[in-house]
Amino acid sequence: MNQHIKTPRVFYGWWIVGASFLIALYLAGTIGYGFTAVFEPIASEFGWSYAQVSFASSLRGMEAGLMAPVIGMMVDRYGPRRLIFVGSLLLASGTFMLSQTTSLFTYYSAFALIAIGMSACTITVLMTAVMNWFRKKAGIASSIVSAGFGFGGLMVPIIVWLIDSYGWRQAEFILGIGVLLLILPLSFLFRSKPEDYGYLPDGETRKNPSSNMVIEPQADISSSYDEIEISGKQAIRNRTFWHLAIAFLLHHTVMSSVTTHVMPYLSNIGFAKSRSSLVATGIPLVSVVGRLGFGWAGDKRERRKLAAISFILVSIGLVCFDFATIATWLTIPFLLLLGLGHGGCCVLRPALTREFFGKKHYGTIFGMLIGISCIGNVIGPLVTGIVYDVWGNYHHIWLVFSGVALISFASTWTASARQ
């Protein structure tokens, strides 16, 4: 009598995608996009300069950059569950510390702890987990997770309301509680590789050729399909790796500056706080359309060219942002173009890494790319804050960043899988 392992109706990889979506949404909203809402309250309370306040965002980017390659190797070795569990504890601790800030030292220390926790909970770990479970559907799977980062923008009005109602300290404390109630339990849903449970990526199964039995869990089925497999050492000697690294680094430089300074900039040119918060919310929300659209297209068209096009959209959007000082209606095309382009880049980055370098060492290679990219998180907000402190306004910094986005376009367009 033939025996079969019962196959679940829903491929378990989709549960991992769902958990990753929720984690991405909450952390992008509270730590990423939400920082712009707490920026001015902190600066006003302590009398710190914009550069001093911005440096926390830069510090977070620096810590995340240093941690990303290590986190990539760790997720390849230990799996995502342990990292997300520990990361959520560190993240909550850092948020609680931030709510008790009394000096620059404690302020920066809190963000250093937050950065370490974020590194263990977000993009490198989440995308490695998802890419382990998907191959043919890598584009749509990563686009759903990436959409979580975009929907994080919905948290900005909530954070603004919490700050207005309870003050920024109590708001941060509440957000820390949210980490423990949401992310900590979700960590238990994660599994490392489908092969350990008798699957191929995308939910495919393979029957034993001598019988009708489905392969038992723990069976070695990794050789049942062909795929590029490049090690971390091979990747850093590959020109394509550096083309992607430069493009993503410059993208982080631009977007970290925009998300940190969008509300202060709009306030500086006369926008009311409520209106500027809507713009800050709109960037990630519009990016959801880009994430889903480019992710879907990336499974059907050449991802490299699509990623290059996304940088063109970002560049044009930044020109509109700069000239919003003259015509405020330009914030509308700014939102549409930058949001779509940003979303497209974010969703295609993990799929491109999977396509060019394979799955076996994905966490290590993607972690290295993120680590290099995060240098931009240090540069962008800090440089923009210094520009404001020196000139008393943002002095066409967005036009400069528009040119930076064009360099990302050129670097991505000239990348090749055969280098």
Residue pairs with C-beta under 8 A, 6 or more apart in sequence:
2 211
2 212
2 213
3 213
4 212
4 213
4 214
5 198
5 213
5 214
5 216
5 217
7 205
7 214
11 133
11 199
11 202
11 203
12 133
12 191
12 194
12 197
12 199
13 130
13 133
13 134
13 141
13 194
13 201
13 202
13 203
14 141
15 189
16 129
16 130
16 133
16 189
16 190
16 191
17 130
17 133
17 141
17 144
17 145
19 186
19 189
19 190
20 126
20 127
20 129
20 130
20 145
20 148
21 144
21 145
21 147
21 148
22 148
22 182
22 186
23 84
23 121
23 122
23 126
23 148
23 182
23 183
23 186
24 122
24 123
24 126
24 145
24 146
24 148
24 149
24 152
25 148
25 149
25 151
25 152
25 154
25 155
26 152
26 155
26 178
26 179
26 182
26 183
27 91
27 118
27 121
27 122
27 152
27 179
27 183
28 122
28 148
28 149
28 150
28 151
28 152
28 153
28 155
28 284
29 151
29 152
29 153
29 154
29 155
29 156
29 158
29 159
29 284
30 95
30 152
30 155
30 159
30 175
30 178
30 179
31 60
31 91
31 114
31 118
32 149
32 152
32 259
33 152
33 153
33 155
33 156
33 259
33 280
33 281
33 283
33 284
34 152
34 155
34 156
34 159
34 175
35 56
35 57
35 259
35 260
36 156
36 259
36 260
36 261
36 262
36 263
36 264
36 280
37 156
37 159
37 160
37 163
37 263
37 277
37 280
38 159
38 163
38 168
38 171
38 172
39 53
39 54
39 260
39 261
39 263
39 264
40 263
40 264
40 267
41 163
41 167
41 168
42 48
42 53
42 101
42 107
42 168
43 49
43 50
43 53
45 168
46 104
48 104
49 385
49 389
50 264
50 385
50 388
50 389
51 382
51 385
51 386
51 388
51 389
52 104
52 385
53 385
54 260
54 261
54 381
54 382
54 384
54 385
55 108
55 381
55 382
55 385
56 107
56 108
56 111
57 111
57 256
57 260
57 377
57 381
57 382
58 377
58 378
58 379
58 380
58 381
58 382
59 108
59 111
59 112
59 115
59 378
60 111
60 112
60 114
60 115
60 118
60 377
61 115
61 252
61 256
61 374
61 375
61 376
61 377
61 378
61 380
61 381
62 115
62 374
62 375
62 377
62 378
63 111
63 112
63 115
63 116
63 119
64 115
64 118
64 119
64 370
64 374
64 377
65 370
65 371
65 372
65 373
65 374
65 375
65 377
65 378
66 371
66 374
67 115
67 116
67 119
67 120
67 371
68 119
68 124
68 367
68 368
68 370
68 371
68 374
69 364
69 367
69 368
69 370
69 371
70 367
71 83
71 119
71 120
71 124
71 125
71 363
71 367
72 124
72 128
72 363
72 364
72 365
72 366
72 367
72 368
72 370
72 371
73 232
73 363
73 364
73 367
74 83
74 363
75 83
75 124
75 125
75 128
75 129
75 363
75 367
76 128
76 361
76 362
76 363
76 364
79 190
79 191
79 192
80 125
80 126
80 128
80 129
80 187
80 190
80 192
81 187
81 188
81 190
81 191
81 192
83 120
83 121
83 125
84 120
84 121
84 125
84 183
84 186
84 187
84 190
85 184
85 187
85 188
86 120
87 116
87 117
87 118
87 119
87 120
87 121
87 125
88 117
88 121
88 179
88 180
88 183
88 184
88 187
89 117
89 184
90 113
90 114
90 116
90 117
90 120
91 113
91 114
91 117
91 118
91 121
91 176
91 179
91 183
92 117
92 176
92 177
92 179
92 180
92 184
93 113
93 117
93 176
94 110
94 111
94 112
94 113
94 114
94 115
94 116
94 117
95 110
95 114
95 172
95 173
95 175
95 176
95 179
96 172
96 173
96 176
97 106
97 109
97 110
97 113
98 107
98 110
98 111
98 114
98 172
99 169
99 170
99 171
99 172
99 173
99 176
100 106
100 169
101 107
101 110
101 169
121 183
123 149
123 350
123 370
124 363
124 366
124 367
124 370
125 363
126 145
127 142
127 145
127 350
127 366
128 362
128 363
128 366
128 367
129 190
129 192
130 138
130 141
130 142
130 145
130 350
131 138
131 142
131 350
131 353
131 354
131 359
131 362
131 366
132 192
132 193
132 194
132 201
132 359
132 362
133 141
133 193
133 194
133 201
133 202
134 141
134 142
134 201
134 202
135 200
135 201
135 202
135 225
135 227
135 354
135 359
136 201
136 202
136 299
137 202
137 299
138 299
138 350
138 351
138 354
138 355
139 295
139 296
139 297
139 298
139 299
139 303
139 347
139 348
139 351
140 295
140 296
140 299
142 295
142 347
142 350
142 351
143 291
143 292
143 294
143 295
143 296
143 298
143 347
144 292
144 295
146 291
146 295
146 343
146 346
146 347
146 350
147 288
147 291
147 292
147 347
149 284
149 287
149 291
149 346
150 284
150 285
150 286
150 287
150 288
150 290
150 291
150 343
150 346
151 284
151 285
151 288
152 284
153 280
153 281
153 282
153 283
153 284
153 285
153 287
154 281
154 284
154 285
156 277
156 280
156 281
157 277
157 278
157 281
159 171
159 175
160 273
160 274
160 277
162 170
162 171
162 174
162 175
163 171
166 174
191 197
194 200
194 201
194 203
195 219
195 220
195 221
195 222
196 217
196 218
197 217
198 205
198 214
198 215
198 216
198 217
198 218
198 219
198 221
199 205
199 221
200 206
200 221
200 224
200 225
201 359
205 214
205 215
206 214
206 215
206 221
206 224
207 213
207 214
207 215
208 214
208 215
215 221
227 358
227 359
228 355
228 356
228 357
228 358
229 358
229 359
229 360
229 361
230 238
230 356
230 357
230 358
230 361
230 365
231 360
231 361
231 364
232 361
232 364
232 365
232 368
235 241
235 357
235 361
235 365
235 368
236 368
238 419
239 416
239 419
240 356
240 415
240 416
240 417
240 419
241 356
241 357
241 365
241 368
241 369
243 411
243 412
243 414
243 415
243 419
244 349
244 352
244 353
244 356
244 369
244 411
244 412
244 415
245 368
245 369
245 372
245 373
246 407
246 408
246 411
247 307
247 311
247 407
247 408
247 409
247 411
247 412
247 415
248 345
248 349
248 369
248 370
248 372
248 373
248 376
248 408
249 372
249 373
249 375
249 376
250 376
250 404
250 405
250 407
250 408
250 411
251 311
251 314
251 342
251 345
251 373
251 376
251 405
251 408
252 373
252 374
252 375
252 376
252 377
252 380
253 375
253 376
253 377
253 379
253 380
253 401
253 404
254 314
254 318
254 376
254 380
254 401
254 404
254 405
255 314
255 342
255 380
256 376
256 377
256 380
256 381
257 380
257 381
257 383
257 384
257 397
257 401
258 283
258 318
258 321
258 338
258 401
259 280
259 283
260 380
260 381
260 384
261 381
261 384
261 385
261 388
261 394
262 276
262 279
262 280
262 283
263 273
263 276
263 277
263 279
263 280
264 388
265 394
266 275
266 276
266 279
266 324
266 331
267 273
267 276
268 388
268 393
268 394
269 324
269 325
269 328
270 328
271 279
271 328
279 331
279 335
282 335
282 339
283 335
283 338
283 339
283 342
284 339
285 339
286 335
286 336
286 338
286 339
286 340
286 343
287 339
287 340
287 342
287 343
287 346
288 343
289 339
289 340
289 343
290 310
290 313
290 339
290 340
290 341
290 342
290 343
290 344
290 346
290 347
291 343
291 344
291 346
291 347
292 343
292 347
293 340
293 343
293 344
294 306
294 307
294 310
294 343
294 344
294 347
294 348
295 347
295 348
295 351
297 306
298 306
298 347
298 348
298 351
303 348
303 351
303 352
303 355
304 352
304 412
304 413
304 415
304 416
305 413
306 344
306 348
307 344
307 345
307 348
307 349
307 352
307 412
308 409
308 412
308 413
309 341
309 344
309 409
310 340
310 341
310 342
310 343
310 344
310 345
310 348
311 341
311 345
311 405
311 406
311 408
311 409
311 412
312 341
312 405
312 406
312 409
313 337
313 338
313 340
313 341
313 344
314 337
314 338
314 341
314 342
314 345
314 405
314 408
315 341
315 402
315 403
315 405
315 406
315 409
316 333
316 337
316 402
317 333
317 334
317 335
317 336
317 337
317 338
317 339
317 341
318 334
318 338
318 398
318 399
318 401
318 402
318 405
319 398
319 399
319 402
320 330
320 331
320 333
320 334
320 337
321 330
321 331
321 334
321 338
321 398
322 396
322 397
322 398
322 399
322 402
323 330
324 330
324 331
324 334
341 405
345 408
349 369
350 366
353 362
353 365
353 366
353 369
354 362
355 417
356 415
356 417
357 365
380 401
383 397
384 394
384 397
387 394
387 395
387 397
388 394
388 395
